[in-house]
Amino acid sequence: MPGQSVFRRLEPLLEQVSKPIQYVGGELNSTVKEWDVAGDATVRWALMYPDAYEVGVPNQGVMILYEVLNERPDALAERTYAVWPDLEALMREHGVPQFTVDAHRPVGDFDLFGLSFSTELGYTNMLTALDLAGIPLHAADRDESHPLVVAGGHAAFNPETIADFVDAAVVGDGEEAVLAVTDIVGAWKREGRPGGRREVLMRLARTGGVYVPRFYDVSYLPDGRIQRVAPNRPGVPWRVSKHTVMDLDAWPYPKQPLVPLAESVHERMSVEIFRGCTRGCRFCQAGMITRPVRERSITGIGEMVERGLAATGFEEVGLLSLSSADHSEIADVTKGLADRYEGTNTGLSLPSTRVDAFNIDLANELTRNGRRSGLTFAPEGGSERIRKVINKMVSEDDLIRTVAAAYGAGWRQVKLYFMCGLPTETDEDVLQIAELAKRVIETGREVSGRRDIRCTVSIGGFVPKPHTPFQWAAQLGADETDARLQKLRDAIRSDKQFGRSIGFRYHDGKPGIVEGLLSRGDRRVGRVIEAVWRDGGRFDGWSEHFSYERWMDAAERELPPQGVDVAWYTTREREESEVLPWDHIDSGLDKEWLWQDWLDAVDEVEVDDCRWTPCFDCGVCPQMNTEIEIGPTGKTLLPLTVLGSGRERMAEAAHTH
């Protein structure tokens, strides 16, 4: 019988593995529905974040889709995560398939297997899950008895490297998209599954919002470049469009956030306060592909926070977005929430804050009820020149003014995030990071009158991404990246006056090369992913499991017979006329606009944020039939309902005034 729990077979294995609790399920606010909740026409989704439970369970995207689907009477959704190698070996030995954590049902029994990829380094974990589930690795080998394998998330904006393994890809916002897919699959099931697997995929492809790789043929030029990507049957569109949800207040998810049983990377309740970003940072794929900006209203945020805290018991609220301090009413949001939760030990946090959007009033509201942790800023580039190239419009003086205010207001620790290997970058641009960090420490000591001031420099290698102005750029090689970072480390450590107060964290250049291969690759790279997986590749996003040699060995075997190599995909600069592997995926951005922005980058020309200036014709709003949605709404979080300890006394006091 399909849909039967495998827990009885799984349970004896759990005492032999690390962190067994991550496989048990039963978290607060999780959902288990009857397998045939709507009879034979029930549409069943297994949703996967292809990483360990501790990373996957707090993921907002999966949590939202899980809840949106389970609200439907004719659908059910359960979650699955990547199992660690210790359990994988035991599952293979004892014949236990990939299972969901909710009802421990075999993933192979579901109608759809949806994977959300925020990074390409999760691709090998997808292959493990498919294999454990008994689903053929290649889409071409599956039949009607197997789930439709659907990819989503930011990495799906170039689905070509995994085109052999997925049946479909959905790009953009998932809330409405999964419901539309559910409608199509449900109708096909009710009709008796006419035409089999090919027919339901055809119905999905015809919508123009689902990419089905098998319905497209790729031809190549003699030099290895793509000649064209073309539909191979009538009714299949030449380009597939991203999905954009407008009016976030109409989608206040998750309403009942999951509370993990095991420790996870984010121990907090999170609310997405807006989606999209128009700052125009040229390296930032997330900012480019999520346009336009759509803000949640201040009252909508307040309701989500109130409901989420009541449903979870968390004591920290993360106000999430790509640049949270840019919300048009962020001051009112933070003050209103800090007032509401005064005296309740409920803290507020913003992720990495832009230097030019930060102020001490905002920081004080964020820490009024919680602990005062370190502050994180992301100047991204070390020199003024390179910040113009990447369109990160922050001057050195801006940064120093901001950290001076923070240290002067009692903060002791500041973290600065940079990238290495940006287009046109030189050693001097990177060495400027050391000078900047020294100035930060010097300023902190001056304004605070203390010596225990700390600054941590965190630096990562730059990977050019699809749908950004840097999609044509050459990536810096791993050895060159490491050499540049070594010079920076030496420059910091050799400083007798400030060096000991500056922490230095960096990633070597090797994982970035693999990420670059996967993010800008085409269908020929799928063979490399499979070869790495067959050679034991798992959890490539984890440094202790990642093997650069394994990836390079596989690439050396698989790519040259096809006339390409790793350098061809990574360290090679593209020309304007080249057909890029993702050109048939429509993010709304005009390719001509992106090319002009690339030329502006090389010329060190900055571009303003179109939220506050006339339109720059990037193409998103007219092509996607969308528009920027921002405040101010003029509303507040009053009338104040004080929550938590001393509620009655404080409410009474508020009433008498």
C-alpha positions as CSV (number, residue, x, y, z in Angstrom):
1,M,0.0,0.0,0.0
2,P,1.5,3.4,-1.0
3,G,1.8,6.0,1.7
4,Q,2.6,3.5,4.5
5,S,5.0,4.7,7.3
6,V,8.5,3.1,7.3
7,F,9.2,4.2,10.8
8,R,9.1,0.7,12.2
9,R,12.0,-0.2,9.9
10,L,13.8,3.1,10.5
11,E,13.5,3.3,14.3
12,P,16.1,0.5,15.1
13,L,18.6,2.3,12.9
14,L,18.4,5.6,14.7
15,E,20.3,4.5,17.8
16,Q,23.3,3.9,15.6
17,V,23.5,7.4,14.1
18,S,24.4,10.9,15.1
19,K,21.6,13.4,16.0
20,P,18.8,10.8,15.6
21,I,16.2,13.4,16.7
22,Q,16.4,15.1,13.4
23,Y,14.7,12.2,11.7
24,V,11.8,11.7,14.2
25,G,9.4,14.5,13.1
26,G,6.5,15.6,15.2
27,E,7.6,19.3,15.5
28,L,5.3,21.9,16.9
29,N,3.0,23.1,14.1
30,S,3.9,20.2,11.8
31,T,1.1,18.6,9.8
32,V,0.2,15.0,9.1
33,K,-2.9,14.4,6.9
34,E,-4.6,11.3,5.7
35,W,-3.0,9.8,2.6
36,D,-6.3,9.9,0.7
37,V,-7.5,13.1,2.2
38,A,-9.4,13.9,-1.0
39,G,-9.7,10.3,-2.4
40,D,-7.8,9.2,-5.4
41,A,-7.5,12.8,-6.7
42,T,-5.4,13.9,-3.7
43,V,-2.2,15.7,-4.9
44,R,0.7,14.7,-2.7
45,W,3.9,16.8,-2.4
46,A,7.2,15.7,-0.8
47,L,9.1,19.0,-0.2
48,M,12.9,18.9,0.2
49,Y,15.5,21.4,1.2
50,P,18.5,19.4,0.0
51,D,20.6,19.8,3.1
52,A,20.8,18.6,6.7
53,Y,17.7,19.0,8.9
54,E,19.4,21.8,11.0
55,V,19.9,23.9,7.9
56,G,16.7,23.0,6.1
57,V,14.0,23.1,8.8
58,P,14.2,26.9,9.3
59,N,14.1,27.6,5.5
60,Q,11.3,30.1,4.9
61,G,10.5,29.0,1.4
62,V,9.9,25.3,2.2
63,M,8.0,26.3,5.4
64,I,5.7,28.6,3.4
65,L,4.9,26.1,0.6
66,Y,4.3,23.3,3.2
67,E,1.6,25.4,4.9
68,V,0.1,26.8,1.7
69,L,-0.3,23.3,0.3
70,N,-1.6,21.8,3.5
71,E,-4.4,24.4,3.7
72,R,-5.9,22.9,0.6
73,P,-8.4,20.1,1.3
74,D,-7.3,18.2,-1.9
75,A,-3.6,18.3,-1.2
76,L,-1.0,17.2,1.4
77,A,2.6,18.2,1.8
78,E,5.3,16.6,3.9
79,R,9.0,17.5,4.3
80,T,12.2,15.5,3.7
81,Y,15.8,16.5,4.3
82,A,19.2,15.1,3.3
83,V,20.2,12.3,5.5
84,W,23.8,12.2,6.9
85,P,26.2,9.5,5.4
86,D,25.9,7.4,8.5
87,L,22.2,6.9,8.1
88,E,22.4,6.7,4.3
89,A,24.7,3.6,4.7
90,L,22.3,2.0,7.1
91,M,19.2,2.8,5.0
92,R,20.9,1.1,2.0
93,E,21.8,-1.9,4.1
94,H,18.3,-2.4,5.5
95,G,16.3,-1.3,2.4
96,V,14.8,1.8,4.0
97,P,13.8,4.4,1.4
98,Q,14.1,8.2,1.5
99,F,11.3,9.2,3.9
100,T,9.4,12.3,5.0
101,V,9.9,13.4,8.6
102,D,6.2,14.1,9.0
103,A,4.6,10.7,8.6
104,H,7.8,8.7,7.5
105,R,6.2,7.9,4.2
106,P,8.4,6.9,1.2
107,V,9.2,9.9,-1.0
108,G,8.8,7.6,-4.0
109,D,5.0,7.3,-3.2
110,F,4.3,11.0,-3.7
111,D,3.0,12.6,-6.9
112,L,5.5,15.4,-6.8
113,F,9.0,15.7,-5.3
114,G,9.8,19.4,-5.0
115,L,13.3,20.6,-4.2
116,S,14.2,24.2,-3.2
117,F,17.8,25.1,-4.2
118,S,19.2,28.2,-2.6
119,T,22.7,27.1,-3.7
120,E,24.0,24.8,-6.4
121,L,26.1,22.9,-3.9
122,G,23.0,20.9,-2.9
123,Y,22.8,19.0,-6.3
124,T,24.6,15.9,-5.1
125,N,22.2,15.7,-2.1
126,M,19.3,15.6,-4.6
127,L,20.9,12.6,-6.3
128,T,21.2,10.8,-3.0
129,A,17.6,11.4,-2.2
130,L,16.4,10.3,-5.6
131,D,18.4,7.1,-5.4
132,L,17.3,6.3,-1.9
133,A,13.7,6.9,-2.9
134,G,14.0,4.4,-5.8
135,I,13.4,7.2,-8.3
136,P,15.6,6.8,-11.5
137,L,18.3,9.6,-11.5
138,H,17.5,10.5,-15.1
139,A,14.1,12.0,-15.9
140,A,14.1,10.1,-19.2
141,D,14.0,6.8,-17.3
142,R,11.0,7.5,-15.1
143,D,7.5,6.3,-15.7
144,E,4.1,7.0,-14.3
145,S,4.9,5.2,-11.0
146,H,7.5,7.8,-10.1
147,P,6.9,11.4,-8.7
148,L,7.4,14.4,-10.9
149,V,10.7,15.9,-9.7
150,V,10.4,19.7,-9.6
151,A,13.2,22.2,-8.9
152,G,12.7,25.7,-7.4
153,G,14.6,28.3,-5.5
154,H,17.2,30.8,-6.6
155,A,19.5,28.2,-8.2
156,A,16.6,27.1,-10.5
157,F,17.0,30.3,-12.5
158,N,19.6,28.3,-14.4
159,P,18.1,24.8,-14.3
160,E,20.3,23.5,-17.2
161,T,23.0,21.8,-15.1
162,I,20.4,19.6,-13.5
163,A,18.2,19.2,-16.7
164,D,18.9,15.5,-16.9
165,F,17.6,14.9,-13.3
166,V,14.5,17.1,-13.0
167,D,11.2,16.8,-14.8
168,A,10.4,20.4,-14.4
169,A,11.6,23.7,-12.8
170,V,9.6,26.6,-11.5
171,V,11.3,30.0,-11.1
172,G,10.3,32.9,-8.9
173,D,7.8,33.0,-6.0
174,G,6.4,29.7,-5.1
175,E,3.1,30.4,-3.3
176,E,0.8,30.8,-6.3
177,A,3.0,28.5,-8.5
178,V,2.6,25.4,-6.4
179,L,-1.1,25.9,-6.2
180,A,-1.3,26.2,-10.0
181,V,0.8,23.0,-10.4
182,T,-1.5,21.3,-7.9
183,D,-4.5,22.2,-9.9
184,I,-3.1,20.8,-13.1
185,V,-1.9,17.5,-11.6
186,G,-5.2,17.2,-9.7
187,A,-7.3,17.6,-12.8
188,W,-5.1,15.1,-14.7
189,K,-5.5,12.5,-11.9
190,R,-9.3,13.0,-11.8
191,E,-9.5,12.4,-15.5
192,G,-7.8,9.1,-15.1
193,R,-4.2,10.2,-16.0
194,P,-4.7,10.5,-19.7
195,G,-1.5,10.4,-21.8
196,G,0.5,9.4,-18.8
197,R,3.6,11.3,-17.6
198,R,4.3,13.1,-20.9
199,E,0.7,14.5,-21.0
200,V,0.8,16.1,-17.5
201,L,4.3,17.5,-18.2
202,M,2.9,19.0,-21.4
203,R,0.0,20.6,-19.6
204,L,2.5,22.2,-17.1
205,A,4.8,23.4,-19.9
206,R,1.9,25.0,-21.9
207,T,1.3,27.4,-19.0
208,G,4.5,29.3,-19.8
209,G,5.4,29.2,-16.1
210,V,6.9,25.7,-15.8
211,Y,10.1,24.7,-17.5
212,V,10.2,21.1,-18.7
213,P,13.7,20.3,-20.0
214,R,12.7,17.3,-22.1
215,F,10.6,19.6,-24.3
216,Y,13.7,21.6,-25.3
217,D,16.7,20.7,-27.5
218,V,20.1,22.4,-27.2
219,S,22.4,22.7,-30.1
220,Y,26.1,23.7,-29.9
221,L,28.5,25.6,-32.1
222,P,31.9,24.0,-33.0
223,D,33.7,26.1,-30.4
224,G,31.5,24.8,-27.6
225,R,29.1,27.7,-27.3
226,I,25.4,27.2,-27.4
227,Q,23.8,27.8,-30.8
228,R,20.2,27.8,-29.5
229,V,17.8,26.3,-27.1
230,A,14.5,25.5,-28.9
231,P,11.2,23.8,-28.1
232,N,10.9,20.4,-29.7
233,R,7.1,20.2,-30.0
234,P,4.2,22.5,-30.7
235,G,2.6,24.4,-27.8
236,V,5.8,24.7,-25.8
237,P,6.8,28.4,-25.3
238,W,10.3,29.6,-26.3
239,R,10.7,31.3,-22.9
240,V,9.5,30.4,-19.4
241,S,8.5,33.2,-17.1
242,K,9.1,33.7,-13.4
243,H,6.3,33.9,-10.9
244,T,5.8,37.1,-8.9
245,V,3.5,37.3,-5.9
246,M,2.0,40.8,-5.5
247,D,0.4,42.1,-2.2
248,L,2.4,40.2,0.4
249,D,-0.3,41.0,3.0
250,A,-2.6,38.5,1.2
251,W,0.1,35.8,1.8
252,P,0.9,36.1,5.5
253,Y,2.9,32.8,5.6
254,P,4.1,31.0,7.6
255,K,1.1,31.5,10.0
256,Q,2.2,28.6,12.2
257,P,6.1,28.5,11.9
258,L,7.7,25.1,12.6
259,V,9.6,24.8,15.9
260,P,12.6,22.4,15.3
261,L,13.1,19.5,17.7
262,A,16.9,19.5,17.2
263,E,19.1,22.6,17.2
264,S,19.0,24.5,13.9
265,V,21.0,27.3,12.4
266,H,18.3,29.9,13.2
267,E,16.6,29.6,16.6
268,R,14.1,32.3,15.9
269,M,10.7,33.1,14.4
270,S,11.1,35.0,11.1
271,V,8.9,37.4,9.2
272,E,9.7,38.5,5.7
273,I,9.0,42.2,5.8
274,F,9.5,42.8,2.0
275,R,10.5,40.9,-1.1
276,G,12.8,42.1,-3.8
277,C,15.5,44.7,-3.9
278,T,16.3,47.5,-6.4
279,R,19.6,48.7,-4.9
280,G,21.2,47.3,-8.0
281,C,24.3,45.6,-6.5
282,R,25.7,44.0,-9.7
283,F,27.0,40.9,-8.0
284,C,23.7,40.1,-6.3
285,Q,21.6,37.5,-8.1
286,A,18.9,37.6,-5.3
287,G,18.4,41.3,-5.8
288,M,18.1,41.0,-9.6
289,I,15.8,38.0,-9.8
290,T,13.3,39.0,-7.1
291,R,12.4,42.5,-8.5
292,P,10.2,44.5,-8.0
293,V,10.2,45.5,-4.4
294,R,7.0,44.5,-2.6
295,E,6.7,45.6,1.0
296,R,4.5,44.0,3.7
297,S,2.5,46.7,5.5
298,I,3.4,47.7,9.0
299,T,0.1,46.2,10.3
300,G,0.6,43.0,8.3
301,I,4.1,42.6,9.9
302,G,2.6,43.3,13.4
303,E,-0.1,40.6,12.9
304,M,2.4,38.0,11.6
305,V,4.8,38.7,14.6
306,E,2.0,38.4,17.1
307,R,0.6,35.2,15.6
308,G,4.0,33.6,15.1
309,L,5.2,34.3,18.6
310,A,2.0,32.9,20.1
311,A,2.3,29.8,17.9
312,T,6.0,29.1,18.6
313,G,7.2,30.5,21.9
314,F,10.4,31.8,20.3
315,E,12.0,34.8,22.0
316,E,13.6,36.3,18.9
317,V,12.0,37.7,15.8
318,G,14.0,38.1,12.6
319,L,12.8,40.8,10.3
320,L,13.9,39.3,7.0
321,S,14.5,40.7,3.5
322,L,17.5,41.3,1.3
323,S,18.0,44.7,2.9
324,S,15.6,45.0,5.8
325,A,16.6,48.5,6.9
326,D,15.3,49.7,3.5
327,H,11.7,49.1,4.4
328,S,10.0,52.5,4.0
329,E,8.6,52.3,7.5
330,I,11.4,50.4,9.3
331,A,11.7,52.9,12.1
332,D,8.0,52.7,12.9
333,V,8.1,48.9,12.5
334,T,10.9,48.4,15.0
335,K,9.7,51.0,17.5
336,G,6.2,49.7,17.4
337,L,7.4,46.1,17.9
338,A,9.8,47.1,20.7
339,D,7.0,49.0,22.4
340,R,4.6,46.1,22.1
341,Y,7.1,43.6,23.5
342,E,8.6,45.8,26.2
343,G,9.6,43.7,29.2
344,T,8.9,40.3,27.6
345,N,12.5,39.2,26.6
346,T,11.4,39.3,23.0
347,G,14.3,40.5,20.9
348,L,14.3,41.8,17.3
349,S,17.0,41.2,14.8
350,L,17.8,42.4,11.3
351,P,20.1,40.3,9.1
352,S,23.2,42.0,7.6
353,T,22.5,45.8,7.6
354,R,23.5,48.2,4.9
355,V,25.9,50.8,6.1
356,D,23.9,53.7,4.7
357,A,20.6,52.4,6.1
358,F,21.7,52.0,9.6
359,N,21.2,54.4,12.5
360,I,21.6,54.2,16.2
361,D,17.9,54.8,16.9
362,L,17.1,51.7,14.8
363,A,19.8,49.6,16.5
364,N,18.6,50.7,20.0
365,E,15.0,49.6,19.2
366,L,16.3,46.2,18.0
367,T,18.1,45.6,21.2
368,R,15.7,47.2,23.7
369,N,14.2,43.9,24.8
370,G,16.9,41.4,23.7
371,R,20.6,41.0,24.0
372,R,23.0,43.3,22.4
373,S,25.0,41.2,19.9
374,G,27.5,42.3,17.4
375,L,26.6,44.3,14.3
376,T,27.2,43.1,10.8
377,F,27.8,45.3,7.8
378,A,28.6,44.4,4.2
379,P,30.7,46.9,2.3
380,E,31.5,44.0,-0.1
381,G,34.5,45.8,-1.7
382,G,37.6,47.1,0.0
383,S,38.2,50.2,-2.1
384,E,36.0,53.1,-3.2
385,R,36.8,52.2,-6.8
386,I,35.7,48.5,-6.5
387,R,32.5,49.6,-4.7
388,K,31.6,51.8,-7.8
389,V,32.2,48.8,-10.0
390,I,29.8,46.6,-8.0
391,N,27.3,49.6,-7.5
392,K,27.6,49.3,-3.7
393,M,27.3,53.1,-3.1
394,V,29.0,53.3,0.3
395,S,32.0,55.5,0.9
396,E,34.7,54.8,3.4
397,D,33.6,57.9,5.4
398,D,30.0,56.5,5.5
399,L,31.3,53.3,7.0
400,I,33.5,55.0,9.6
401,R,30.7,57.3,10.6
402,T,28.4,54.3,11.1
403,V,30.9,52.3,13.2
404,A,31.8,55.3,15.2
405,A,28.1,55.7,16.1
406,A,27.9,52.0,17.0
407,Y,31.0,51.9,19.1
408,G,30.1,55.2,20.8
409,A,26.6,53.8,21.7
410,G,28.2,50.8,23.5
411,W,28.7,48.1,20.9
412,R,32.1,46.4,21.1
413,Q,32.0,44.0,18.1
414,V,31.5,44.8,14.4
415,K,31.7,42.3,11.6
416,L,32.5,43.4,8.1
417,Y,31.7,41.2,5.1
418,F,33.7,41.5,1.8
419,M,34.2,39.6,-1.4
420,C,37.4,38.7,-3.2
421,G,37.7,38.2,-7.0
422,L,35.3,40.9,-8.1
423,P,35.5,42.0,-11.8
424,T,38.4,44.4,-12.5
425,E,39.7,43.8,-8.9
426,T,43.5,44.2,-8.2
427,D,45.6,43.2,-5.2
428,E,45.4,46.8,-4.1
429,D,41.6,46.8,-3.9
430,V,41.7,43.8,-1.5
431,L,44.6,45.2,0.6
432,Q,42.4,48.3,1.2
433,I,40.3,46.0,3.4
434,A,43.1,45.8,5.9
435,E,43.4,49.6,6.0
436,L,39.6,49.9,6.4
437,A,39.6,47.5,9.3
438,K,42.5,49.3,11.0
439,R,40.6,52.6,10.7
440,V,37.5,50.9,12.2
441,I,39.5,49.8,15.3
442,E,41.2,53.1,15.6
443,T,37.8,54.9,15.4
444,G,36.2,52.5,17.9
445,R,38.9,53.0,20.5
446,E,38.7,56.8,20.0
447,V,35.0,57.2,20.5
448,S,34.6,54.6,23.2
449,G,37.7,55.3,25.2
450,R,38.2,51.5,25.4
451,R,40.8,49.0,24.2
452,D,38.5,45.9,23.9
453,I,37.1,47.0,20.5
454,R,36.9,44.1,18.0
455,C,36.3,44.0,14.3
456,T,36.0,40.8,12.3
457,V,36.7,40.8,8.6
458,S,34.8,37.9,6.8
459,I,35.6,37.5,3.1
460,G,34.3,35.1,0.5
461,G,35.2,34.4,-3.1
462,F,33.0,36.1,-5.7
463,V,31.0,33.7,-8.0
464,P,29.4,35.3,-11.1
465,K,25.7,34.4,-11.3
466,P,23.1,34.2,-14.1
467,H,20.6,37.1,-14.5
468,T,23.1,39.7,-13.2
469,P,25.3,42.2,-15.0
470,F,28.3,40.0,-14.0
471,Q,26.9,36.9,-15.8
472,W,29.5,37.7,-18.6
473,A,32.4,38.2,-16.2
474,A,35.5,36.0,-15.8
475,Q,35.7,34.3,-12.4
476,L,39.0,34.6,-10.5
477,G,40.9,31.3,-10.4
478,A,41.2,29.4,-7.1
479,D,45.0,29.9,-6.8
480,E,44.7,33.6,-7.6
481,T,42.0,34.0,-5.0
482,D,44.0,32.2,-2.4
483,A,47.1,34.3,-3.2
484,R,45.2,37.5,-2.8
485,L,43.7,36.5,0.5
486,Q,47.1,35.4,1.8
487,K,48.4,38.9,1.1
488,L,45.4,40.4,2.9
489,R,46.0,38.1,5.9
490,D,49.6,39.1,6.1
491,A,48.7,42.8,5.9
492,I,46.3,42.4,8.9
493,R,48.6,40.2,11.0
494,S,51.7,42.3,10.5
495,D,50.1,45.4,12.1
496,K,51.4,45.6,15.6
497,Q,48.9,48.3,16.7
498,F,45.6,47.0,15.4
499,G,46.2,43.5,14.1
500,R,45.3,41.6,17.3
501,S,41.9,43.4,17.4
502,I,41.0,42.3,13.9
503,G,39.6,38.8,13.3
504,F,40.0,37.3,9.8
505,R,37.7,34.6,8.4
506,Y,37.9,33.5,4.8
507,H,36.9,30.7,2.5
508,D,39.5,29.5,0.1
509,G,38.9,29.8,-3.7
510,K,38.2,26.1,-4.4
511,P,34.4,25.8,-3.5
512,G,33.8,29.0,-5.5
513,I,35.1,27.4,-8.6
514,V,32.8,24.4,-8.2
515,E,29.9,26.8,-7.5
516,G,30.8,28.8,-10.6
517,L,30.9,25.6,-12.7
518,L,27.4,24.7,-11.5
519,S,25.8,28.2,-11.5
520,R,26.9,29.1,-15.1
521,G,27.0,25.6,-16.5
522,D,24.8,23.9,-19.2
523,R,23.5,20.4,-19.7
524,R,27.0,19.0,-20.3
525,V,27.8,19.7,-16.6
526,G,25.1,17.2,-15.5
527,R,27.6,14.4,-16.2
528,V,30.1,15.9,-13.8
529,I,27.5,16.2,-11.0
530,E,26.6,12.5,-11.5
531,A,30.2,11.4,-11.6
532,V,31.0,13.3,-8.4
533,W,27.9,11.7,-6.7
534,R,28.8,8.2,-7.8
535,D,32.3,8.8,-6.4
536,G,30.8,9.6,-3.0
537,G,30.1,13.4,-3.2
538,R,27.7,14.5,-0.5
539,F,27.0,17.7,1.4
540,D,29.2,19.8,-0.8
541,G,28.2,23.0,1.0
542,W,30.0,21.7,4.1
543,S,33.7,22.2,4.2
544,E,34.4,18.9,6.0
545,H,32.6,16.9,3.2
546,F,33.6,19.0,0.2
547,S,36.3,17.6,-2.0
548,Y,37.8,19.9,-4.7
549,E,39.9,17.1,-6.1
550,R,36.8,14.9,-6.6
551,W,35.1,17.6,-8.6
552,M,38.1,18.4,-10.7
553,D,38.8,14.7,-11.4
554,A,35.2,14.2,-12.5
555,A,35.3,17.3,-14.7
556,E,38.6,16.2,-16.3
557,R,36.9,12.9,-17.2
558,E,33.5,14.2,-18.4
559,L,34.1,17.6,-20.0
560,P,36.9,17.3,-22.5
561,P,35.1,14.8,-24.7
562,Q,32.4,17.5,-25.1
563,G,35.0,20.1,-26.1
564,V,34.9,22.1,-22.9
565,D,36.6,22.2,-19.5
566,V,36.2,23.9,-16.0
567,A,38.0,27.0,-17.1
568,W,35.6,27.4,-20.1
569,Y,32.7,27.7,-17.7
570,T,34.4,29.7,-14.9
571,T,37.4,31.9,-15.7
572,R,36.4,32.7,-19.3
573,E,34.8,36.1,-20.0
574,R,31.7,35.9,-22.3
575,E,30.8,38.1,-25.3
576,E,27.6,40.0,-25.7
577,S,26.4,37.9,-28.6
578,E,26.9,34.5,-26.7
579,V,23.7,32.5,-26.1
580,L,23.8,31.9,-22.3
581,P,22.4,28.6,-21.0
582,W,19.6,30.4,-19.1
583,D,18.5,32.9,-21.7
584,H,15.2,31.0,-22.2
585,I,14.4,31.5,-18.5
586,D,12.7,34.9,-18.3
587,S,13.5,36.8,-15.0
588,G,11.9,39.9,-16.5
589,L,15.3,41.6,-16.9
590,D,16.2,42.8,-20.4
591,K,19.5,41.2,-21.5
592,E,20.4,44.5,-23.2
593,W,19.9,46.4,-19.9
594,L,22.1,43.9,-18.0
595,W,24.8,44.3,-20.7
596,Q,24.7,48.1,-20.4
597,D,25.0,47.7,-16.6
598,W,28.0,45.4,-17.2
599,L,29.6,48.1,-19.3
600,D,28.8,50.7,-16.7
601,A,30.5,48.5,-14.1
602,V,33.7,48.4,-16.1
603,D,33.5,52.2,-16.5
604,E,32.9,52.5,-12.7
605,V,29.5,54.2,-13.2
606,E,27.0,54.0,-10.3
607,V,23.3,53.6,-10.8
608,D,20.6,54.8,-8.3
609,D,17.9,52.8,-6.6
610,C,14.8,53.0,-8.8
611,R,12.5,52.9,-5.7
612,W,13.2,56.6,-5.2
613,T,14.1,57.7,-8.7
614,P,12.6,57.5,-12.2
615,C,12.5,54.0,-13.8
616,F,15.8,52.7,-15.4
617,D,14.0,50.4,-17.8
618,C,15.4,47.1,-16.4
619,G,12.3,45.5,-18.0
620,V,10.8,43.7,-14.9
621,C,7.7,45.7,-14.2
622,P,6.2,45.9,-17.8
623,Q,7.3,42.3,-18.7
624,M,6.0,40.7,-15.5
625,N,3.0,43.0,-15.3
626,T,4.1,44.1,-11.8
627,E,5.0,47.3,-10.0
628,I,6.9,48.5,-7.0
629,E,4.8,48.3,-3.9
630,I,6.1,50.4,-1.0
631,G,4.8,52.6,1.8
632,P,4.4,54.7,3.7
633,T,1.0,53.4,4.7
634,G,0.5,56.0,7.4
635,K,-0.6,53.3,9.8
636,T,0.9,52.3,13.1
637,L,1.0,49.2,15.3
638,L,-1.4,50.9,17.8
639,P,-3.7,50.3,19.5
640,L,-1.0,48.8,21.6
641,T,-1.6,45.3,23.0
642,V,1.3,44.7,25.3
643,L,2.1,41.0,25.3
644,G,3.9,38.7,27.6
645,S,4.8,39.1,31.3
646,G,2.9,41.7,33.3
647,R,0.4,41.9,30.5
648,E,-2.7,42.8,32.5
649,R,-0.8,45.4,34.6
650,M,0.7,47.1,31.6
651,A,-2.5,46.9,29.6
652,E,-4.4,48.5,32.5
653,A,-1.8,51.2,32.8
654,A,-2.1,51.9,29.0
655,H,-5.9,52.1,29.4
656,T,-5.8,54.6,32.3
657,H,-3.6,57.0,30.3
